[in-house]
């Protein structure tokens, strides 16, 4: 299993609140003394110290009674973390992808169908990502693969006080072209989706035409009775 899903740096801020859809209010007791109230599916808004794996508590049995299929949409990028011009650890991550992984783990024995939608390339990095997601139990049928495209890239630098600085190379990220063409995999599968989850990053990486398509998709899904969950993922600079 890729360590990206357990990396503290990968989850410096991870907030996924799907209010009232799956879980009754309860309390997670994560490591390192953090206590996070859960109302909805998951609230993870902390980072454990370096070297401490992020553990997720299993849900109570029989909680799911309102939905059967959730699709999450966004961007997953290659992550490099380490010394400038020195040794760097290679992983991958993204806000909505992290949410999909945790949700798939928490609901593995419930029948909830977790799918992830994005666009990647046909390169080895993209293939490794898709393979890892499938191993987590995530449906990758809505992952579009485009020849000549590559995932985006970001690096994390940590100073002596533990503060992190992120640098992004995402202008040519494959995910930005997800809505290119007459129809996307999300739009094609709209009748198969009960709940849709996206974030401010999902919108931000799309060009104007892609954002318009995404918002129209959200409107159509709600019109047919689907539920929509939005995490603005606001990060003041």
C-alpha positions, 0 to 999 in steps of 0.5 A: 500500500502506498505510504502517500495515504499515511503521510502526515505531510500529505494531509496537512489539511484534510476536511471532509464533512458529508453532513448526515449522509452516512454517520451519526455524530460520534467522536474519533480518537486519532493518535497524538491526543487529537480529538475530532468531532465527527458529524457526517462522514469524516472530519480530519483537520489535523496532521499527526507528527512526522513519522506517526501514521494517520489511523482511521477508526472503523464505523459502527456496523449498520449505519448506512441507510441513505445512499449506495453510490458516491462519486468524488471528483478532483485532481491527484498530483505527484508529491515530492517531499525532502531536501532541496536538490537532495533526497526527496520522497515520492508519493501522491495526494490530493484533497478529494482523492484523500477523502475517497481513500478514507471513505472507501476504508471506512465503508468497506463492509457496508456496500457503499460504492466509492468512485473517483473521477479525474483525468490522468495520462497513460504514463507509468505514474498515472498507471501506478496511481490508478492501481493503488486506488483500485487496491483501496476499493475505489472504482476507477471507471470514471478516471479518464486516461489521455495520451500525452498528458501527465499528472500535476506535481507539487513539492513540500518544504519543511522549515526548522519550526515544522512550517510547510511551504508548498510549490505547485506545477499544475498548469499542464495537469491532465485533470484540467482537461477532464471536461474537454469533449462533448461529454465527460465520464461524470456526465455519462454516469450521472444516473449512477450517482447518489452523492457527489463530492467536490471541492474548491480545488476541483473548480479551481483547476478547471478552465472557465468552460470546465467549471461551467460544465461541472456546475451544470452537472451539479445542478442536473444531479440535484434536480434528479434527487442526488445529494451534493457535498462541497468542501471549499478547501479555503487556504488563506495565504 
